[in-house]
Amino acid sequence: MKTLCLFTSDLHGRQSRYEALLKEIRRREPDIVLLGGDLLPHVHLSGNNKIGAEDFAYEYLPRKFSGLRDKMGSRYPRILLILGNDDPRYLESCFTENEHKGLWHYLHMRTMEISGYFFTGYAMVPPTPFQLKDWERYDVSRYTDPGCTDPFEGYRTVEPDTDIEYATIQKDLENLAHQLDMKRSVFLFHSPPYDCALDRAALDGMQVDHVPLDVHVGSIAIRRFIEEKQPLLTLHGHIHESTRLTGSWSAMFGKTLAMNGATDGGELCLISFDPGSPGSAVRALISS
């Protein structure tokens, strides 16, 4: 029996993308929809007739998905989502509250079994140049790349959920994957794995203090995890321009297919797949 999944990431509060997504959900009636983080508007875009992150989280998204559920009834899909490094973590409570209302399932650091598959979410990314640090962890050590801001710097909208000094993505993933059947596991990450077609940033020729910047900005820990554990599928976002720069929206790591659901164009990037036949996944850019 086929399971139709739709995956997208990095919608960044663009209402036109959400309208296109809701239209596709209603038209195609998927079983599962996965949202890979950076769902809300940037904080600096608030005002000027744009919906701010707080209003978007507490009003716009619940209203739109509630309306979709009313229209679809029993055909309303399971919505699985995580947040991303541009989403203020103090708004996480909105997503957990609306989970209790049946609008979606908040997946960060959690696993759900649906149709015989295990879906697990993880929102953290390695250190970035940006100042919001709610969703950042050291990767495999306390090293921070040139041009990036240490997790101890910048700002947070909530107190960290662990000791920043000793927490790493690598340690989180060791705990997250405990006792899962990897052959039936789909991981929803915000960060892509390091050094592949999915994490290529537009940093060509850039330097900080005469040190060239690495154009690959994904997570070493996530790449090691994929290579060692070999889950069925991994889904990623975060680096909008990577597909445009590399010409590839997917990559193979042994038997694991990894896919990037972000774009730096104005369209909605939507990947359709059946976990039972991951090689048949299709990516579409839908005008929004």
Buried (B, 14 or more C-beta within 10 A) or exposed (E): EEBBBBBBBBBBBBBEBBEBBBBBBEEEEBBBBBBBBBBBBBBEBBEEEBBBBBBBBBEBBBEBBBEBBEEBEEEBBBBBBBBBBBBBBBBBEBBEBBBEEEBBBBBBBBBBEBBEBBBBBBBBBBBBBEEBBBBBBBBBEBEBBBBBBBBEEBEBBEEBEEEBEEBBBBBBBEEBBEEBEBEBBBBBBBBBBBBBBBBBBEBEEBEEEEEEBBBBBBBBBBBBBBEEBBBBBBBBBBBBBBBEBBEBBBBEBEEBBBBBBBBBEEBBBBBBBBBBEBEEBEBEEBEB
